Amino acid sequence: MWYIIYLGNMVRFLLYNNPMKYASYLIVGLLLLGISSCTEIQKAADVITNPSAKEVYARNFEKNDSLFLLWETRFEEAKKDSLQVLLPYAESGIFSEKILFPYSYDLQLREGERLVVEIEKPLDSTQVFIDLFKKSQDTVAPLKLIKSSEIDIPHLSEAITEYGWYKVIIQSGIGERIPFKLKIYTQPTYGFPVSGAGNKNIQSFWADPRDGGSRSHEGVDIFAKRGTPVVAITDGRVSSTGDRGLGGKQVWLRDGLFGKTMYYAHLDSIATTTGKRVKQGDTLGFVGNTGNARTTAPHLHFGIYKTASGAINPLPYIKRTDLPEISWENTMIKGSVKRNTTLQKAPISGFETIATLKKGDTVAVLGKHEAWLHVRTKDLIKGFIQERFVNELPSN
C-alpha cells in the first residue's frame, strides 16, 4: 500500500509542474513500482481524484445494468422532492431491498451552524450514501452539491456558510435490507464565549432595538456573575484590547488571517494582550458592565464581524442544540390507510398537504418519526401521515 500513496504524491507533483512532459514518466513509474493489476492502478488514481463513495460504488455495475439505472433514476427523482423537516430530526426505518427510493429532506440552515447527518446501522458492510445540496431561490436551477459522505463512513458534517434551504439525500446500496436510525441536527461552529454558561444566559438578541429604536443590537448579551471568565471560542490571535467607547473594556479576537473577528465587550477586566495567540477555551477577560452597561447587570456583549459585510448574527455560531433521541423503532414495511386522511409535506399537524389518501389505500413505509410515518404511495408520492391512521400489512 505504501507505493500507492507514494505514487499518488508523485503524480500530483508531476502533473502540477508539467503534465505533458511527465506523462511518459508516469507510465514508466507505474511499471517500476510493480503495479500490475487494474485494482492497484485504480487505487493509485483514487489518491489523485478522490472519488465520492457513490462513484466508487458505481464501479460494481455495468453501465447498462437495469437495476443500477433505476437506482440512479430514483436518486435524480429525489432531488425534486419537497419534504421538509425541522431540526433536530430523527427517524427509524428499514432499508428495503425492494425499495430503491432514497430518503430526501429539505431543511433551512443558517450561517454559523454545522449540519450533522448520522446513520446508525447494524452492519458495517452495508453501503449508505449521504449527499448535501444547496437549493437555489430559482426553483428551476439545479441543486448545488455541497458535500458527499466518504467511503464506508455513514455520516456527514459540514459547516454552513450561507443562509438558505438545503437538501439532504440518503440512499442505501442496492439489495440491502437492514434497520437504521437517522439523526439530522446542527451544532454551533464555535464554542460558547462565557465559561459555564449556555443558551439560558442569553437574554438579549441580535437586532433588538437600542436607544429608543435609533439603532439595533449588533450581537447578543450573555448574563453571568461578575468575574465569570469569558473565553476564546476558537483558536486565533488577539487583534486589539482596550477600554473605550460604548463597549468599555473589550477584546477583539481574530479567527485566521481572512476569518471573522469576535468582539467581547463590557468586561470587568482584561486577561490577555494585543497580538497574543490563543487557543479555544483560553481566558480573555471577565464578565462586567463597563462602558455604556454601567446601569445593567454584569454581562458579556458578544458580536461577530466579517470584513466584507460587517456585523452578523452571532447566535447560530454559539447556540447549543439538543441532540435528537430515538425512543421508538419502526418495523413496518407496508400499511393500509384506515380512513380518509391527508399526506403532509412535514411531520407537523396542519402543515401543507401533498395528497389525499382514501381508506384502504396501501403505502410503503419508509420510516417513523415520533407519531408520524414517512411513506410512499402507489403513485410514488412521498410524505408523512400519522401512524394511528395506518394498519400494518404483510410485507410479502
ChimeraX attribute file (.defattr): number of C-alpha atoms within 10 A of each C-alpha:
attribute: neighborCount
match mode: 1-to-1
recipient: residues
	/A:1	9
	/A:2	6
	/A:3	14
	/A:4	20
	/A:5	16
	/A:6	13
	/A:7	23
	/A:8	17
	/A:9	14
	/A:10	15
	/A:11	22
	/A:12	14
	/A:13	13
	/A:14	16
	/A:15	14
	/A:16	9
	/A:17	11
	/A:18	10
	/A:19	14
	/A:20	10
	/A:21	11
	/A:22	15
	/A:23	14
	/A:24	10
	/A:25	12
	/A:26	17
	/A:27	10
	/A:28	11
	/A:29	15
	/A:30	17
	/A:31	10
	/A:32	10
	/A:33	12
	/A:34	10
	/A:35	16
	/A:36	11
	/A:37	8
	/A:38	9
	/A:39	10
	/A:40	16
	/A:41	14
	/A:42	11
	/A:43	17
	/A:44	22
	/A:45	17
	/A:46	16
	/A:47	17
	/A:48	15
	/A:49	11
	/A:50	12
	/A:51	15
	/A:52	16
	/A:53	18
	/A:54	19
	/A:55	11
	/A:56	12
	/A:57	14
	/A:58	13
	/A:59	9
	/A:60	9
	/A:61	12
	/A:62	10
	/A:63	10
	/A:64	8
	/A:65	10
	/A:66	11
	/A:67	13
	/A:68	18
	/A:69	14
	/A:70	13
	/A:71	19
	/A:72	17
	/A:73	13
	/A:74	16
	/A:75	19
	/A:76	12
	/A:77	12
	/A:78	22
	/A:79	19
	/A:80	13
	/A:81	18
	/A:82	17
	/A:83	22
	/A:84	23
	/A:85	18
	/A:86	15
	/A:87	18
	/A:88	16
	/A:89	18
	/A:90	25
	/A:91	24
	/A:92	24
	/A:93	22
	/A:94	22
	/A:95	25
	/A:96	19
	/A:97	13
	/A:98	10
	/A:99	20
	/A:100	22
	/A:101	23
	/A:102	24
	/A:103	20
	/A:104	25
	/A:105	22
	/A:106	21
	/A:107	19
	/A:108	15
	/A:109	20
	/A:110	19
	/A:111	19
	/A:112	24
	/A:113	25
	/A:114	20
	/A:115	20
	/A:116	16
	/A:117	22
	/A:118	17
	/A:119	20
	/A:120	14
	/A:121	18
	/A:122	10
	/A:123	10
	/A:124	11
	/A:125	8
	/A:126	16
	/A:127	19
	/A:128	24
	/A:129	24
	/A:130	25
	/A:131	21
	/A:132	24
	/A:133	19
	/A:134	22
	/A:135	21
	/A:136	14
	/A:137	9
	/A:138	8
	/A:139	9
	/A:140	8
	/A:141	9
	/A:142	13
	/A:143	17
	/A:144	13
	/A:145	13
	/A:146	13
	/A:147	16
	/A:148	21
	/A:149	20
	/A:150	18
	/A:151	16
	/A:152	13
	/A:153	15
	/A:154	20
	/A:155	20
	/A:156	19
	/A:157	18
	/A:158	17
	/A:159	17
	/A:160	21
	/A:161	12
	/A:162	12
	/A:163	13
	/A:164	15
	/A:165	16
	/A:166	21
	/A:167	25
	/A:168	21
	/A:169	19
	/A:170	21
	/A:171	22
	/A:172	22
	/A:173	20
	/A:174	18
	/A:175	14
	/A:176	17
	/A:177	15
	/A:178	15
	/A:179	18
	/A:180	18
	/A:181	21
	/A:182	22
	/A:183	20
	/A:184	24
	/A:185	20
	/A:186	26
	/A:187	23
	/A:188	21
	/A:189	21
	/A:190	20
	/A:191	18
	/A:192	22
	/A:193	25
	/A:194	25
	/A:195	18
	/A:196	11
	/A:197	16
	/A:198	16
	/A:199	13
	/A:200	10
	/A:201	15
	/A:202	18
	/A:203	11
	/A:204	15
	/A:205	19
	/A:206	17
	/A:207	14
	/A:208	13
	/A:209	14
	/A:210	11
	/A:211	8
	/A:212	7
	/A:213	9
	/A:214	7
	/A:215	11
	/A:216	14
	/A:217	19
	/A:218	22
	/A:219	24
	/A:220	22
	/A:221	20
	/A:222	22
	/A:223	23
	/A:224	23
	/A:225	12
	/A:226	16
	/A:227	15
	/A:228	22
	/A:229	26
	/A:230	26
	/A:231	22
	/A:232	27
	/A:233	23
	/A:234	21
	/A:235	17
	/A:236	22
	/A:237	21
	/A:238	22
	/A:239	17
	/A:240	16
	/A:241	21
	/A:242	17
	/A:243	17
	/A:244	13
	/A:245	11
	/A:246	13
	/A:247	21
	/A:248	22
	/A:249	24
	/A:250	27
	/A:251	26
	/A:252	21
	/A:253	27
	/A:254	24
	/A:255	18
	/A:256	12
	/A:257	9
	/A:258	9
	/A:259	12
	/A:260	19
	/A:261	23
	/A:262	25
	/A:263	21
	/A:264	29
	/A:265	31
	/A:266	28
	/A:267	32
	/A:268	23
	/A:269	21
	/A:270	20
	/A:271	16
	/A:272	17
	/A:273	15
	/A:274	14
	/A:275	14
	/A:276	12
	/A:277	15
	/A:278	20
	/A:279	13
	/A:280	15
	/A:281	18
	/A:282	18
	/A:283	20
	/A:284	24
	/A:285	25
	/A:286	29
	/A:287	28
	/A:288	28
	/A:289	24
	/A:290	25
	/A:291	19
	/A:292	12
	/A:293	19
	/A:294	12
	/A:295	9
	/A:296	11
	/A:297	13
	/A:298	24
	/A:299	29
	/A:300	34
	/A:301	27
	/A:302	22
	/A:303	22
	/A:304	22
	/A:305	20
	/A:306	13
	/A:307	10
	/A:308	7
	/A:309	7
	/A:310	11
	/A:311	19
	/A:312	17
	/A:313	20
	/A:314	22
	/A:315	22
	/A:316	20
	/A:317	22
	/A:318	19
	/A:319	20
	/A:320	18
	/A:321	15
	/A:322	10
	/A:323	14
	/A:324	15
	/A:325	13
	/A:326	15
	/A:327	9
	/A:328	13
	/A:329	17
	/A:330	19
	/A:331	14
	/A:332	19
	/A:333	21
	/A:334	19
	/A:335	22
	/A:336	18
	/A:337	20
	/A:338	16
	/A:339	13
	/A:340	12
	/A:341	16
	/A:342	19
	/A:343	24
	/A:344	23
	/A:345	23
	/A:346	23
	/A:347	24
	/A:348	16
	/A:349	10
	/A:350	10
	/A:351	12
	/A:352	15
	/A:353	14
	/A:354	17
	/A:355	15
	/A:356	10
	/A:357	18
	/A:358	14
	/A:359	13
	/A:360	14
	/A:361	15
	/A:362	21
	/A:363	25
	/A:364	21
	/A:365	28
	/A:366	27
	/A:367	26
	/A:368	27
	/A:369	22
	/A:370	17
	/A:371	13
	/A:372	20
	/A:373	28
	/A:374	27
	/A:375	22
	/A:376	20
	/A:377	16
	/A:378	10
	/A:379	7
	/A:380	11
	/A:381	13
	/A:382	27
	/A:383	25
	/A:384	27
	/A:385	26
	/A:386	20
	/A:387	17
	/A:388	11
	/A:389	17
	/A:390	21
	/A:391	15
	/A:392	16
	/A:393	14
	/A:394	8
	/A:395	10
	/A:396	5
